Amino acid sequence: MGPIDALKMALAKEEESIKLYQEFAAEPTAAQDIFEFLIAEEEKHRIFIQKKIAEFTRY
C-alpha cells in the first residue's frame, strides 16, 4: 500500500465518522454539542487529507 492508498483509506474513515456523528447529533440529547464539535473536527481532518491526496497526485 502506498501513501495515496493510505490517505484514501483515512479519508473514508473520516467520512464514516462524520456520518455517524451526524446521526447522533440529529437526536436531541445532552451530548448534541459534543457531536457537533466532533463533526467540525472530522471535517477539518477530511479537508487536510483531501489536500494531501491532491499534493501527491499532482506529480
PLY file of the C-alpha trace (Angstrom):
ply
format ascii 1.0
element vertex 59
property float x
property float y
property float z
element edge 58
property int vertex1
property int vertex2
end_header
0.00 0.00 0.00
1.34 3.37 -0.95
0.79 6.74 0.67
-2.12 7.68 -1.60
-3.92 4.43 -0.76
-3.35 5.04 2.95
-4.70 8.58 2.64
-7.76 7.35 0.73
-8.40 4.80 3.48
-8.06 7.54 6.11
-10.42 9.76 4.12
-13.05 7.01 4.02
-12.78 6.60 7.81
-13.18 10.34 8.35
-16.28 10.36 6.15
-17.72 7.38 8.04
-17.15 9.19 11.33
-18.83 12.35 10.02
-21.94 10.37 9.02
-22.06 8.58 12.37
-21.70 11.81 14.36
-24.34 13.48 12.18
-26.77 10.69 13.05
-26.04 11.15 16.75
-26.27 14.94 16.52
-29.67 14.70 14.85
-31.13 13.26 18.04
-31.76 15.86 20.74
-29.58 14.80 23.66
-27.32 16.42 26.21
-24.36 15.30 24.07
-25.55 17.01 20.87
-22.99 19.82 21.25
-20.21 17.29 21.56
-21.25 15.53 18.36
-21.45 18.83 16.50
-17.94 19.64 17.71
-16.70 16.22 16.57
-18.30 16.74 13.14
-16.40 20.00 12.75
-13.13 18.34 13.77
-13.62 15.46 11.34
-14.40 17.96 8.58
-11.04 19.63 9.24
-9.32 16.26 9.02
-11.20 15.42 5.81
-10.11 18.67 4.16
-6.50 18.15 5.27
-6.41 14.62 3.86
-8.01 15.73 0.59
-5.30 18.39 0.22
-2.58 15.83 0.84
-4.07 13.47 -1.75
-4.13 16.35 -4.23
-0.48 17.13 -3.47
0.60 13.52 -4.03
-1.37 13.12 -7.24
-0.23 16.45 -8.70
3.10 14.97 -9.76
0 1
1 2
2 3
3 4
4 5
5 6
6 7
7 8
8 9
9 10
10 11
11 12
12 13
13 14
14 15
15 16
16 17
17 18
18 19
19 20
20 21
21 22
22 23
23 24
24 25
25 26
26 27
27 28
28 29
29 30
30 31
31 32
32 33
33 34
34 35
35 36
36 37
37 38
38 39
39 40
40 41
41 42
42 43
43 44
44 45
45 46
46 47
47 48
48 49
49 50
50 51
51 52
52 53
53 54
54 55
55 56
56 57
57 58
